[in-house]
Amino acid sequence: MKIIQTLLSCLFVLQLQAQVTIHLTLDSSLHKTLSGRVYIYTQSDTAKPVPNQPDPTQPMFAFQIKEWKDKITVALNNQLDHMPVNFSSLKPGYYKIAGIIDADPTERGSFNPGNVYARNNVLLHVNEKGEGEATLRFTSVVPAKQFREN
């Protein structure tokens, strides 16, 4: 009985954990509806830019979207794919964030034609309670490659 009470107490505490919330917006000039995988990259050293590729020393998060065309709000929690830590493990402080939407998961690589990205390096503040909020605006599409004829 005591074990069950302890487990329930732990679950209750986990549910009370503060969250980091990211509001994602899609620039209206893109005129697109998107499905794919969203990757959010972070950089804890705000003097540096957010990396273009996954950096194993910096937290990164990913989740699926389907038929997105305007705004969505995402609570970054333990249920999202993450590496090396989840957002509830982030230390208080400031982080730069940026994102990319992989619109064609059959092609490997972040900068494939049709992918949409937010490179404006938004600043996210995570407070002592583990709470934070930011808005990330996806504004650019990776253009199709131009091949020159010989």
C-alpha positions in Angstrom: 0.0 0.0 0.0 2.8 2.4 0.9 4.4 1.7 -2.5 1.2 2.7 -4.3 0.9 5.9 -2.3 4.5 6.8 -3.2 4.0 6.1 -6.9 0.8 8.2 -6.9 2.6 11.0 -5.1 5.4 10.9 -7.7 2.9 11.0 -10.6 1.1 14.0 -9.0 4.4 15.9 -8.6 5.3 15.1 -12.3 1.9 16.5 -13.4 2.5 19.7 -11.5 5.8 20.4 -13.2 6.0 23.7 -14.9 6.2 23.8 -18.7 7.9 25.7 -21.4 5.5 26.7 -24.1 6.4 27.7 -27.6 3.9 29.4 -29.9 4.6 28.5 -33.5 3.4 30.7 -36.3 3.6 30.2 -40.0 4.1 33.4 -42.0 1.0 34.2 -44.1 3.1 35.0 -47.1 4.0 31.3 -47.5 0.5 30.3 -48.4 1.1 26.6 -47.4 -0.4 23.9 -45.4 2.4 21.8 -43.8 2.7 18.3 -42.6 6.0 16.8 -41.4 8.3 16.9 -38.4 9.2 20.0 -36.5 12.7 20.3 -35.0 13.4 23.0 -32.4 17.1 23.6 -31.8 18.4 25.5 -28.8 21.6 27.3 -27.9 22.4 28.0 -24.2 25.3 30.4 -25.0 23.3 33.3 -26.3 26.4 34.9 -27.8 26.4 32.1 -30.4 23.9 31.4 -33.1 21.7 28.4 -33.0 23.4 25.5 -34.8 22.1 24.4 -38.2 22.6 20.8 -37.4 21.9 18.9 -34.2 24.5 19.6 -31.5 24.7 16.8 -28.9 25.6 19.3 -26.2 22.5 21.4 -26.8 18.8 20.3 -26.2 16.8 19.6 -29.3 13.1 18.7 -29.6 11.0 17.2 -32.3 7.3 16.4 -33.0 5.0 15.7 -35.8 2.5 18.2 -37.4 -0.3 17.5 -39.8 -2.0 20.0 -42.1 -0.7 23.1 -40.2 -1.4 26.4 -41.7 -1.5 29.2 -39.1 -0.6 28.9 -35.4 -0.1 26.1 -32.9 1.0 26.1 -29.3 3.3 23.4 -28.1 4.0 22.5 -24.5 7.5 21.2 -24.6 7.5 18.3 -22.1 8.8 14.8 -21.6 6.4 13.4 -24.2 8.2 15.0 -27.1 11.2 13.4 -28.7 14.3 15.1 -27.3 18.0 14.8 -27.0 20.1 15.0 -24.8 17.6 16.3 -22.2 13.9 17.2 -22.1 12.6 20.7 -21.5 11.6 19.9 -17.9 15.4 19.3 -17.3 16.5 22.7 -18.7 18.3 24.8 -16.2 17.0 28.3 -15.5 18.4 30.9 -17.9 18.2 32.2 -21.4 18.3 30.1 -24.6 18.2 31.0 -28.2 15.8 28.8 -30.2 15.2 28.3 -33.9 13.3 25.7 -35.9 12.9 23.8 -39.1 10.0 21.8 -40.5 11.0 18.7 -42.4 8.2 18.6 -45.0 9.6 15.6 -46.8 10.8 13.0 -44.3 11.8 10.6 -47.2 14.8 13.0 -47.9 17.6 13.2 -45.4 18.8 16.6 -44.4 17.6 19.9 -42.9 17.9 22.1 -46.0 16.0 20.0 -48.5 13.7 21.9 -51.0 10.3 22.6 -49.4 11.4 22.6 -45.8 10.4 25.6 -43.9 12.5 27.3 -41.2 12.6 29.9 -38.5 16.1 31.3 -38.2 15.3 34.5 -36.3 17.0 33.1 -33.1 14.2 33.9 -30.6 15.2 34.3 -27.0 13.5 32.0 -24.5 13.8 32.6 -20.8 13.3 29.6 -18.4 12.6 30.8 -14.9 13.5 29.2 -11.6 10.1 27.3 -11.7 10.9 25.8 -15.1 8.4 28.0 -16.9 9.1 29.8 -20.2 7.3 31.1 -23.2 8.3 32.2 -26.6 7.0 32.7 -30.2 8.8 31.1 -33.1 7.8 32.4 -36.6 8.5 30.2 -39.6 9.2 32.6 -42.5 11.3 30.9 -45.1 11.1 28.0 -47.5 14.2 26.2 -48.8 14.1 26.8 -52.6 14.4 24.0 -55.2 17.9 23.5 -56.5 18.7 25.1 -59.8 20.6 22.9 -62.2 22.7 24.5 -64.9 22.7 23.0 -68.3 26.0 22.3 -69.9 
